[in-house]
Amino acid sequence: MSDKPVKLYALSTCIHCRHTKDFLNECGVAYDCVDVDTLQGEERQAMIEEVKRFNPNCTFPTILIGDKVIVGFRKDEIQEALNQ
C-alpha cells in the first residue's frame, strides 16, 4: 500500500466522510483526519482556508494522498492513488 502521506478533511456528521474513514481503515492506511466541524473559532476558520487551497468549493470529504487531491468518497480513485 501507499507510503505517501494521507490527510482527510471531513465533517463528523457526513456519511461520505464516514465511508472514506472506513475504507481507509479497511485498507490499513495510516492517515491524519481533521473533522472540521468540531473545531471552533479561528482554528476552524484557518482549517476551512486550508481546505479551500486544495478544494475551492470546500466540500467534504477532501482527501490528500501525496500530491493528489480527491474530493468526495471515490473509492476507485482513492484505491488508485494509494497504489501508485
N, C-alpha and C positions, 0 to 999 in steps of 0.2 A: 504494500500500500504506500501511499504518499509520505515523503519525508518533508514536504512543503508545509509551511505554517498554514493553519486553517483558523479563520476567525469568522464567527457568526454573529451578526447583528439581528436581534429578534425582539419580539414582543411576548411577554409572559402569557398572554391570553390568546395568541394566534395559533390556530390548528396547523397551518402550514409550517410555522416555526417549530411546533412540537414534532411534526413528521420529519423535519430536517434533523432535529436533535436525535430523534430515534434512529434515523438512518445512519447518521454519523457514528452513533454508539454501536449499532449492529456491525458496522464496518471496522470497529475497533480503532477509530481515528481519534487522536488527541486533538482537541480544539478549544479555542478560547471563545466563550459566549458572553455577550452582553445583552441582557434584557433591558432595552432602552426605556420601556415604560415604567420600570421600577426605580429609575434614577430620579433625582429631584433637582430643581433649580438650575444653577449654572452647569453642573455636571451633566444634566440631561441635555441642555441646550448645546453644550460642547460635543456630546456624542451624536446628536442629530446632525450637526455640521460635519462631523467626521463621516457619517453615513452618506451625506449628500455629496461628498468628494468622490465616492465610488458609485453612487446611485442617486443622481439628481432628483429623482421622483421621491426619494426617501420612503420606499416601500419595503415590506418585510416578508420573508427573511431576505437579508442581503448577506451573501457568503463570499468570503475571500479565500481562495485556495492558491497559494503562491501569489502570482500577479493576476490571476483570473478572477473576474467578478461574475457571480451568478446571482440573479435576482429571482426569488420565488423558489418553491420546492420543485426543482427539476432534477429528479433522481438520475436520469441518464447523463445529464451534463455534469452533475456532481461526481458520479462514478468515473466518468471520462477524465475529469480534471484531477481526481485523486490518482488515477492510474498512469498519468503522463509523466 
